[in-house]
Amino acid sequence: MDLITLQLKTSKNFNKNLSKLIKHIEKTPHGSFVLAPELYLTGYAYERLDKAAKLTEKAVKLLKFLSNNRTIALTMTTENKGFFYNTLHIFHNGRIIHKQSKYKLFVLNDERKYFTAGDHNDIRIIDINGVKVGTLICFELRFIDLWEKLKGCDIVLIPAMWGKLRKQNLETLSRALAVANQCFVVVSDSANDDMAKSSSIISPFGEMIKNDSKKVLSSLFDPKEIKKMRRYLPVGIQ
């Protein structure tokens, strides 16, 4: 299975962003696991949250179809009873197999003012064809107690819009998570000018594939690397 992370700029044109995302996904090999940046389709469009949520409805239909031969993960703006959420969707075999709304909302960009926090119980390991997958959404990466909830994952996804002023923090924390949990970590960060980029695919040993100038990064997922690392340095992860 190919692990693929996208590193794309979000424009103010929601439909243009959706079209670009679809084109990139269509180019990925069948069987790939694709991760897009946090809120890539709309960004934090606080003044247009209603429109952002409507776009999500449109995107869901298209992404379900594209997931018939690959797995796709991204966060999108959702609305429920007048409250807005930053919600991860994982698409697989033509359907949504997991949803979780961001639990730890970022303190520096008014996210708490416009979005409602999700349920921490939704941060959990899910099984996709025998592969254990978990997700921490951007700011959640900073909370070590949340790492513990994903102990035993084969792959941890980090969709992000992480600012460039804290670029080193993103790289250090994501690599540390891969080493601590002895798993693959896939980071997909926005490529906007004020963002860190730093999208990467990190092995259980901490080896990082990263290139800030590329829109697409890929690496082979080899579960043998996980087993080898956990046998070599047993730290209680099964």
Secondary structure as UniProt FT lines:
FT   STRAND          2..6
FT   HELIX           14..26
FT   TURN            30..31
FT   STRAND          33..35
FT   TURN            38..42
FT   HELIX           46..48
FT   HELIX           49..66
FT   TURN            67..68
FT   STRAND          71..80
FT   TURN            81..82
FT   STRAND          83..92
FT   TURN            93..94
FT   STRAND          95..101
FT   TURN            107..110
FT   HELIX           111..114
FT   HELIX           120..122
FT   STRAND          126..128
FT   TURN            129..130
FT   STRAND          131..135
FT   HELIX           138..142
FT   HELIX           144..149
FT   TURN            150..152
FT   STRAND          155..160
FT   HELIX           164..166
FT   HELIX           167..181
FT   STRAND          184..189
FT   TURN            193..194
FT   STRAND          200..202
FT   TURN            204..205
FT   STRAND          208..210
FT   TURN            212..213
FT   STRAND          216..220
FT   HELIX           223..232
//
